[in-house]
Amino acid sequence: MCYKSNSGHVNARRILGREHFKLIYEKNPQDVEINPEAGKAVFEALGSEFGADHFRRDRYRQESGLPDFRVRMRDGQLVPSLGISETLNNVPDVSVDYVFAERSMLDRAQQWLTGRRADIIQPKKEETDNG
Amino acid sequence: MDRLKQAALLTRLIERLREQGSWCGETHIQKSTLFLQDLMKVPLGFDFIMYKHGPFSFDLRYELTALRADELIRIELQRPYGPRFAPTDHSKYIQGLSLITLGKYEDRIEFVAKQLGGKGVTELEKLATALYVTHRPETGASVDDRSRQLTKLKPHVSSESARTAVEGVDRIMEEAQEYLR
């Protein structure tokens, strides 16, 4: 009996055979300075070169805003937390961007990416308006 | 709209609001973005819902957080008031990548900043709610109908204030026509 056509077979095989995807790119401050969506650019470039199925992207951006709540002062006055705490105003925001590659593809993809990365993450200036 | 263009437009809006004397806290940005999107037809793609202090977009809140994480905007603290947003020098670089989009919508951003930049949060809440009910009329479209709908949504707003806000929005909408042709 062949299970290969069953939905989830590929994912099950990856779990059982420890064929999990490996990290190929992670966002860093230098790249973000050039392109805040550097991870997307890398993911798309790898996908169009080797096939989108071989890559996964994990983008997480913190969704909550600033920690804004009322604080009761000693004299009973209620004031906004952000108005009295410099620390709360400077809590770093979490923003991560990872690209993972299928193991079988990792070395080739890594080799291809090295040396091209700077060009790939360079955002293109608008030439036509498609917004 | 892709995120870099959206970031260019939002940072430009923040710049223009500040030039017009806006405090530029989150509420000011939220309400101005609603006007920019719903009235001035700038396709920013944020969903607004009726929330505690009038129309509010959680998508926009998340995006403001992301813009801070990417160091395109920063927080300024002036005790005892809440924080205000300011564009960073780096936002100029992102704006430089979207010059066509910015050129297309610059006058609309300027218009919204001029109309709303000098207003405080209480007035902005009323105006934004008036715009919201004008674009989503549950009853009629007359000034009376919309004022009633506004006070229904915001019971702390007096009928007189609601009427003033609806008339204010009608005036802004009329002036906006020039930019929408």
HADDOCK unambig.tbl for C-alpha pairs under 7 A between the chains (distance, minus, plus):
assign (segid A and resid 32 and name CA) (segid B and resid 70 and name CA) 6.67 0.50 0.50
assign (segid A and resid 36 and name CA) (segid B and resid 70 and name CA) 6.17 0.50 0.50
assign (segid A and resid 61 and name CA) (segid B and resid 66 and name CA) 6.33 0.50 0.50
assign (segid A and resid 62 and name CA) (segid B and resid 62 and name CA) 6.95 0.50 0.50
assign (segid A and resid 62 and name CA) (segid B and resid 65 and name CA) 6.94 0.50 0.50
assign (segid A and resid 63 and name CA) (segid B and resid 62 and name CA) 4.66 0.50 0.50
assign (segid A and resid 64 and name CA) (segid B and resid 62 and name CA) 6.29 0.50 0.50
assign (segid A and resid 65 and name CA) (segid B and resid 61 and name CA) 5.97 0.50 0.50
assign (segid A and resid 65 and name CA) (segid B and resid 62 and name CA) 6.54 0.50 0.50
assign (segid A and resid 65 and name CA) (segid B and resid 65 and name CA) 5.83 0.50 0.50
assign (segid A and resid 80 and name CA) (segid B and resid 82 and name CA) 6.72 0.50 0.50
assign (segid A and resid 82 and name CA) (segid B and resid 82 and name CA) 5.53 0.50 0.50
assign (segid A and resid 82 and name CA) (segid B and resid 83 and name CA) 6.50 0.50 0.50
assign (segid A and resid 83 and name CA) (segid B and resid 79 and name CA) 5.14 0.50 0.50
assign (segid A and resid 83 and name CA) (segid B and resid 80 and name CA) 4.60 0.50 0.50
assign (segid A and resid 83 and name CA) (segid B and resid 81 and name CA) 4.84 0.50 0.50
assign (segid A and resid 83 and name CA) (segid B and resid 82 and name CA) 4.72 0.50 0.50
assign (segid A and resid 83 and name CA) (segid B and resid 83 and name CA) 6.88 0.50 0.50
assign (segid A and resid 84 and name CA) (segid B and resid 79 and name CA) 6.25 0.50 0.50
assign (segid A and resid 84 and name CA) (segid B and resid 80 and name CA) 6.07 0.50 0.50
assign (segid A and resid 93 and name CA) (segid B and resid 65 and name CA) 6.77 0.50 0.50
assign (segid A and resid 93 and name CA) (segid B and resid 69 and name CA) 5.22 0.50 0.50
assign (segid A and resid 94 and name CA) (segid B and resid 69 and name CA) 6.81 0.50 0.50
assign (segid A and resid 95 and name CA) (segid B and resid 69 and name CA) 6.33 0.50 0.50
assign (segid A and resid 124 and name CA) (segid B and resid 97 and name CA) 7.00 0.50 0.50
assign (segid A and resid 125 and name CA) (segid B and resid 97 and name CA) 4.52 0.50 0.50
assign (segid A and resid 125 and name CA) (segid B and resid 98 and name CA) 6.48 0.50 0.50
assign (segid A and resid 126 and name CA) (segid B and resid 97 and name CA) 5.98 0.50 0.50
assign (segid A and resid 126 and name CA) (segid B and resid 98 and name CA) 5.43 0.50 0.50
assign (segid A and resid 126 and name CA) (segid B and resid 99 and name CA) 6.81 0.50 0.50
assign (segid A and resid 126 and name CA) (segid B and resid 100 and name CA) 6.42 0.50 0.50
assign (segid A and resid 129 and name CA) (segid B and resid 100 and name CA) 6.17 0.50 0.50
assign (segid A and resid 129 and name CA) (segid B and resid 101 and name CA) 6.31 0.50 0.50
assign (segid A and resid 131 and name CA) (segid B and resid 1 and name CA) 4.94 0.50 0.50
assign (segid A and resid 131 and name CA) (segid B and resid 101 and name CA) 6.79 0.50 0.50
